[in-house]
Amino acid sequence: MKKLADVLEITDDHYAKVMLYRHYKCSGCGSCNKAMHPGSIVKAENLVNAKVKDKVTVIVSKKFNLMEFIIMYILPSIMFFAGLILGSFFVPMGAPDFIGIVLAVMFLAAAIALYMKTKHLYFPVFTIRIVKILTV
């Protein structure tokens, strides 16, 4: 996502601290990551040698986070199928099959609850790069 920012300070040859502006398409819904909201001061790669007080365009991209992927996608799938398998073992022959489905949904709900409890532990990792100087 492209955002506007002000360069606040140059930290070294390749990095600068920038303050992000609200994106022009932003409606202020609050769905963006709290670390990337307008007014955030972040460290950005300074590819264009921007100077202090320059208004710049930055590109914010999210890095792949393995823990987030496992907890959000893999664990619920495993829990659902584990519930189905356990339900089929514990249900006597001739009993209704919905018990396994109910157990699978309960395990899935437990995985979703675990995600909701732990999502604050692994913050998304963003890379921020200055790509264009707008004003000097």
C-alpha positions in Angstrom: 0.0 0.0 0.0 1.3 3.4 -0.9 1.2 6.1 1.8 2.4 9.7 2.2 4.9 10.5 5.0 7.1 13.2 6.4 10.8 12.5 6.9 11.6 13.3 10.6 15.2 12.2 10.9 17.8 10.3 9.0 19.1 7.4 11.2 21.9 6.2 8.9 22.7 6.0 5.2 19.9 3.7 4.3 17.2 4.3 6.9 15.0 7.3 8.0 12.3 7.8 10.6 9.1 8.9 8.9 5.6 9.8 10.1 2.8 8.3 8.1 -0.2 10.3 6.8 -3.7 8.9 6.2 -4.0 7.3 2.8 -6.2 9.3 0.4 -8.6 6.3 0.1 -8.7 5.9 3.9 -12.1 6.2 5.4 -10.9 5.9 9.0 -12.5 2.6 9.7 -9.6 1.4 11.9 -9.2 -1.9 10.2 -5.5 -1.3 9.4 -2.8 -2.5 11.8 -2.5 -0.3 14.8 1.3 0.1 14.2 0.6 1.5 10.7 -2.1 4.0 11.5 -1.8 7.7 10.5 0.6 9.5 12.9 2.8 6.5 13.4 6.5 7.0 13.4 8.3 4.1 11.8 11.7 3.3 10.4 11.8 3.2 6.6 14.3 2.2 4.0 15.6 5.4 2.4 16.1 4.3 -1.2 16.0 7.7 -2.7 18.2 9.6 -0.2 15.4 11.8 1.2 16.3 14.5 3.6 14.7 15.8 6.8 11.4 17.6 6.2 10.8 16.0 2.8 7.3 14.8 2.0 7.7 11.3 0.5 5.7 8.4 -0.8 6.3 5.1 1.0 5.3 1.6 0.2 4.2 -0.5 3.1 4.2 -4.3 2.6 3.5 -7.1 5.0 6.0 -9.9 5.4 4.9 -13.5 5.7 4.5 -14.6 9.3 4.7 -18.3 9.8 3.2 -18.3 13.3 0.2 -16.3 12.2 -0.3 -18.7 9.2 -0.1 -21.7 11.5 -2.5 -20.4 14.1 -4.9 -18.8 11.6 -5.1 -21.6 8.9 -3.4 -24.8 9.9 -4.5 -25.2 13.5 -8.3 -24.8 12.8 -8.1 -27.3 10.0 -6.2 -29.8 12.2 -8.6 -29.3 15.1 -11.7 -29.7 12.9 -10.5 -33.0 11.4 -9.3 -34.2 14.8 -12.8 -33.6 16.1 -14.3 -35.6 13.3 -11.8 -38.5 13.8 -12.2 -38.5 17.6 -16.0 -38.4 17.2 -16.0 -41.4 15.0 -13.9 -43.4 17.5 -16.0 -42.6 20.5 -19.4 -43.0 18.9 -20.7 -46.6 19.1 -21.8 -48.2 15.9 -25.4 -47.3 15.0 -25.3 -44.0 16.9 -26.0 -40.8 15.0 -23.0 -39.4 13.1 -23.8 -35.8 14.1 -21.9 -36.3 17.4 -18.7 -36.4 15.4 -19.7 -33.2 13.6 -20.6 -31.5 16.8 -17.2 -32.5 18.3 -15.5 -31.2 15.2 -17.3 -27.8 15.4 -16.4 -27.6 19.1 -12.7 -28.2 18.4 -12.9 -25.6 15.6 -14.4 -23.1 18.0 -11.6 -23.9 20.5 -9.0 -23.2 17.7 -10.8 -19.9 16.9 -10.8 -18.9 20.6 -7.1 -19.7 20.8 -6.5 -17.4 17.8 -8.5 -14.6 19.4 -6.5 -14.9 22.6 -3.1 -15.1 21.0 -3.4 -12.7 18.0 -1.8 -9.9 20.0 1.3 -12.0 20.6 2.5 -12.0 17.0 2.3 -8.7 15.4 2.5 -8.5 11.6 5.9 -7.6 10.3 5.9 -4.7 7.8 8.6 -3.4 5.5 8.5 0.3 4.7 10.4 1.8 1.8 10.7 5.4 0.7 10.2 5.3 -3.1 9.6 8.9 -4.1 10.3 12.4 -2.9 7.3 14.7 -3.4 8.5 18.0 -2.0 11.7 19.3 -0.6 
